[in-house]
Structure formats: C-alpha cells, structure tokens
Amino acid sequence: MIRFIDSPSIFATFATMKKIVIIFAAIALVSCTPSSTETEESTASDTIETIEETATGGVSFSNIEDGAILTSPFALEMDVKGMEVEPKGTPREGWGHHHLLINDDFIAEGLVIVADDTHIHYGGGQTSDSLSLEPGDYKLTLQFADGMHVSYGQAWSKTINVTVQ
C-alpha cells in the first residue's frame, strides 16, 4: 500500500531548506568575487610586472662599457635577457643569435642583417668572441636576430662607443 504525504509541514520544511541553501550559495558567490578595488590593484600590479620584464629584456655587452678604452685583440661577451640564444636555422619565436655591427646603427625590425667585415654573424649561437680592430674610435652595436638573421629591431640592440689603442 502506498501512502501519500499530505502534511504541509514537510513541504514547508523542504521549501525553507531550499531557501537557506540558495542564500548560502549567494553569500559564498559574493564573498569569492574580488571587489573592483582588488581587480584594479591586480591589473596595476600585472602592468608593472610587464613593464619591468620589458625594461630588463634586451641585449648587452657583458664585459665592455660605453666609453671603454681597449687593447686589440679584446674579449667580447654578449648577453640577452628575454629571449634564448640558438644557432641559425628555422626561426622560432623568442629565439635567435647575436650580430655585431661595427660603426653602424641597429638594423630595423624585419630586415635581414648582411654578413660582411662590419656585420659579424654569430650564427653558431656564440655568446663570446675575441675581436681585433685597428686603433681608433668605434661604435659597436650588438643586434639580436632570428634564425634567418632577420633583425628583432632597436629594442633588441645595444650600442656603445669604444676606443681601441
């Protein structure tokens, strides 16, 4: 025999419990959502971190400073932050190798760096070299480029002036 529950008190109890569950769910949802101030602070913090990463990225001469007086031959140490060094080959985003431009400015982004006496390619992935220059004043530009020698542009270059005695 099947008995039906006619009691309104049981249905009232279920309805009350359902309301309580909905209220707790709403409170939990509101308390887990960040306030607009927290979101703005998070966005500002992310922006500062991105700016700092960009500011620290690029190429540098590890052992020679602007205005240095050098004796030939001299050691050249090259560094890059924000990308990885690899030998020439198929271009990969975030990878490339160094080029030394003697008495030349950076190569614009997207242009191929020619190889000649004043545009030295380090296509083997080298990060150091021994360089011999005649006595005189020189502008040395370190330029980073992809696996096919396509320049990453001014942001990935560093120019210093040196005197060779």
N, C-alpha and C positions, 0 to 999 in steps of 0.2 A: 504494500500500500504506500502510495506517495503522499507525503504531507506537504502542503504549501505553507510557506511562512507568510502570515498575514500581518505580522507585527510591524507597525510603522516605526517602532523604536529601533529595530535592526537596520532598516533603510536609513533612518536618520543618523545612526552611528556611522555607516559607510559614507554617507554624504559629508559628515563632519570630518572624518578621517581624510577624505579626498581633498577637502578644502585645506586642511592642515599640511598635507603633502605638497600641494600647489604653492602655498605660502612659503614653506621651507625651500622649495626649489627656486622660487623667485628671489628670496633673500640670498641664497647661495650664488645665483647668477649675478646679481648686482654686486655682491662683495668680491667676486672674482674679476670683474671688469675693471680695467685701470681707469682712473679718473682722467680728465683731459689734461690736467697738470702733469700727471705721471707720463702720459703719452708724449706731451711736448718735451719733457725733460729727457725721455728716452730718445726722441728724434734728434734733439740738440746734441746729446751725447754721441749718437751714431755719426752725426755730421762732423763733430770734432775729431773722432777717431779716423774718419775717411780723410779729412784734411791732413792729419798727422801722418797717415800712411803715404799720401801723395807727396808730402813735403820730404819724407825720408827716402822715397824711391828715386832711382836715377843712377847715373854712373859717377865714378870718382877716380881720381888718381890717388892711390893709397899711400904712396911714398914721396910724392912731389907736390909742393905747394906753389901757388901762384907767386911769381917773383923769384923763384929759386935760381941759384947760380949753380950750374952743373959742370962736371968734367966728363968729356966723352971718352969711352962709352959709359953710359949710365943705365942703371936698372929702372925699369918701368913696371909698376904694379898697378893693375886695373881692377876695379871693383864695380859691382852692380847690386842694387837693392831693389826689390820689387819685381824682378824677373830672374830667370835662370840662364846660365851660360851653357851652350852646347855647340858642337861643331856645325859647320854649314850643312845644308841639306833641306829637306822639306820643311817649310815654315810651320811653326806651331805657336799659337797664341801664348805670350808670356815667356818665350824662349828666344835666344839669339846669341850673338857674339860681338866682340869688340872690334872697332876700327880706329886707327889713329890717323888723324888728319893733320898734316904739318903745314903751318901757315895758311890755314883755311878755316872757315866758319863751319857750323853744323850743317848737315845735309837735311833739306826739308823732308818731312814725313812723306813716305810713299815713293821717294826717289831711290834708284839703285846707286850704291856707292861704287865708283870705278876703282880698279886696282892699278896703281902706278907708284912712282917713287915717293909721292907725297900723300898717298892714301893707302895706308898699310892695313891689310886684312888679317885678322886673327881667326880665320875660318876653321882652325883646328880646335877652337874653344879655349885658346890660351888666355891666361889672366896675368902673364908676366912676359917680359922681353928684356933684352939688352940692346940699347939703341945707341948708334954712333952718328953724331951730327957734327958738321964743321963748326968752328967757333962763330958765334953770332947770337942775335936775338931771335926767338922763335915763339910762334903761337901754336900751342898743341891743343887739339880738340879731340877728345875721346867721344866716339859716337857708337851707340848700340844699334844693331840692325838685326833683322830676322835671318833665317837660314839661307835665304837667297840674296842677302846683302841689301835688302830694302830697308831704308832708314826708318827708325821709330821717331825721328824728328828732334826738335830742340829740347823737348822735355827729357830726352834720353841722351843728352850730350853734356859735356863739361869742357870749358875752355880755360886754359891757364897760359900765362906768358912766362918764359924762362930765358935765361942767358946761358949759353954754352961757352966755356972758356977753352 
